[in-house]
Amino acid sequence: MQPSEVYPFAMHQLPAAYQKYLAAQDQHVIDAVRPVLLQSAADERHGVRITFNRGPTGHQAHLDESIPYGEIIEDID
């Protein structure tokens, strides 16, 4: 049996603001928001809104067409 092929997780270079945001976060937050940052980098059309929800959901991220590509806005939900 051959080892499984490693998926290239970061296929696109993340904008500087995304890299800076991730560098300042713990692994739990990174795991929650990185897929959306990668999606934004792949599309290069919209920025990302990251919300902090009290309770079990914690940090959530989504693409936001009102935010320019490469920018992050943080909100408390």
FENFEN-V190118 format. One record per residue. N is the residue number from 1. RES is the residue in one small letter. PHI is phi in radians with two decimals (none if undefined). PSI is psi in whole degrees, 0 to 359 (999 if undefined). Layout:
BEGIN
N;RES;PHI;PSI
N;RES;PHI;PSI
END
This chain:
BEGIN
1;m;none;130
2;q;-1.50;148
3;p;-1.12;147
4;s;-1.17;148
5;e;-1.21;139
6;v;-1.41;126
7;y;-1.35;130
8;p;-1.26;94
9;f;-1.05;316
10;a;-1.81;82
11;m;-1.35;335
12;h;-2.06;147
13;q;-1.26;128
14;l;-1.37;144
15;p;-1.04;157
16;a;-0.98;320
17;a;-1.11;324
18;y;-1.21;316
19;q;-1.09;318
20;k;-1.11;318
21;y;-1.06;311
22;l;-1.09;323
23;a;-1.11;336
24;a;-1.67;5
25;q;-1.93;160
26;d;-1.48;170
27;q;-1.07;326
28;h;-1.06;315
29;v;-1.19;317
30;i;-1.00;314
31;d;-1.07;327
32;a;-1.34;324
33;v;-1.87;339
34;r;-1.02;320
35;p;-1.01;324
36;v;-1.29;323
37;l;-1.10;319
38;l;-1.13;321
39;q;-1.11;316
40;s;-1.06;316
41;a;-1.12;326
42;a;-1.22;319
43;d;-1.40;324
44;e;0.94;37
45;r;-2.07;324
46;h;-2.30;154
47;g;-1.46;190
48;v;-2.23;135
49;r;-1.85;126
50;i;-1.98;125
51;t;-2.00;149
52;f;-1.93;120
53;n;-1.90;126
54;r;-1.16;141
55;g;1.95;199
56;p;-1.26;340
57;t;-1.41;332
58;g;1.09;227
59;h;-1.43;138
60;q;-2.36;148
61;a;-2.28;148
62;h;-2.65;154
63;l;-1.17;143
64;d;-2.37;114
65;e;-1.19;346
66;s;-1.46;353
67;i;-1.87;128
68;p;-1.08;148
69;y;-0.94;138
70;g;1.60;359
71;e;-1.98;152
72;i;-2.17;136
73;i;-2.06;132
74;e;-1.82;138
75;d;-2.35;159
76;i;-1.86;126
77;d;-1.69;999
END
